[in-house]
Amino acid sequence: GLDHQNSLDGMRAVAALTVLAFHVAGVTGITLQDTLGGRIGSRADVAVPVFFGLSGLLLYRPWARATLAGGRGPSSPAYLWRRALRILPAYWILVVVALIAYSPEHIDSPVTWLQWLTLTQIYDLDPWWHLPGPSGLAHMWSLSTEVAFYLVLPFLAMALGAYARYGKGRESVSVRGRRLLLALGALSLISPLFNAWLIQTQQHFGMYLWLPRVLWWFTAGMVIAVLGEWARQEEGAVRTFCRTLAYSPGTTWLIALAAYAVACTGAAASAVVNWRVPLWQNEARITLFMIVAACVIAPAAFQTANESYVSSLLGNAVMRFLGRISYGIFLWQFVVINIYYDVADRDRVTFDFLPILIVCTIGTIALATVTYYVIEKPAMRLRNLVRERRSTPPAARYARRTRCARDSAAGHPMARGAN
């Protein structure tokens, strides 16, 4: 398998542009229509679980690899430092711009700045803004949820690793893999249970944005990470399964399309209607979106070469570039939408979706390109200020100690340094 799949870069770009299309559809009023286009547009936020699934896959994969190999996972300080460098600098610029431009009456509030700069605004259940956020920042709830996952992931990985390495058979890759999958399955149950509690007890809408409700969108990616690393390290049924998905992406993408089609019916709640809908519709929504995310991501994640037609489709030079700037596309889209309407001096609900989408896509990509090269890329040059530790499996450490001891007994001149 590959350490870096180009197709995942392109998938991140597709997800970011789909979120942009969802927001343009909402602003222009398309999602308010009870038509086929309105139903498709109102469920286009399915890109959010794709984002979350990619985070679960890419961020947990080093821990999954280490656990299955019997080694230690990444250094938590280095991991958190790199996450902070990747997320915060550009986000802080957005917060400053959006609050000053669209909420100037609140910029003298230290609490407001503290909440938004620390991405803790979703935990304020009595905010001055209309949920999920003020103009220019309403979509940042998903970034707050992402950051919550970033913070708990090292603890989750440590607990999962401890369980996988505990007891009889812990030396076997298969045993550790099965235990990881079992534990992740149990962890996923938090989402439907938390969702049911929210609905049945009629909790505050703000709590719908918290991590537990959407946790299994992340764990879907974590399961894919375990399967991929298991297939990398051991031959057998798991490797065959992963190869099958990698070589037949059309099948899994067809399943994803079918799940999305069901979500577009009355079987699943829409993000733009009253959240006080029946429990079964809410459960259907998060379940169907999880299926879409898993089936979209898995074939690309299991690619064993960057020359496949999946990589040609999603991992070409254009898609890789859009993937690199996808964070900026996500950040700046509402600012660009607001600028368009301010300059054009138009009403928002005009139902002319496509022309506005084209203009806002071009503007968002341009602004995202600037912020990537001016803010994001320079910030990431500081990533090695906090060093990553090397992860050495126990078997390799034992072999190294044995070799050093043997060299020492033979009078090898480098034995002292090696030891």
NORSULSUL-V449307 format. One record per run of one state. SS is the DSSP state (h for helix, s for strand, l for the rest). FROM is the first residue (numbers start at 0). LEN is the number of residues. Records with the same first field share a line. If there is no record, write none. Layout:
SS = FROM-LEN / FROM-LEN
This chain:
l = 0-5 / 28-1 / 32-3 / 42-3 / 69-6 / 102-1 / 106-3 / 117-3 / 123-14 / 164-8 / 200-4 / 209-1 / 233-3 / 247-1 / 263-15 / 301-7 / 314-2 / 324-1 / 344-8 / 380-2 / 385-8 / 409-5 / 418-1
h = 5-23 / 29-3 / 35-7 / 45-24 / 75-27 / 103-3 / 109-8 / 120-3 / 137-27 / 172-28 / 204-5 / 210-23 / 236-11 / 248-15 / 278-23 / 308-6 / 316-8 / 325-19 / 352-28 / 382-3 / 393-16 / 414-4
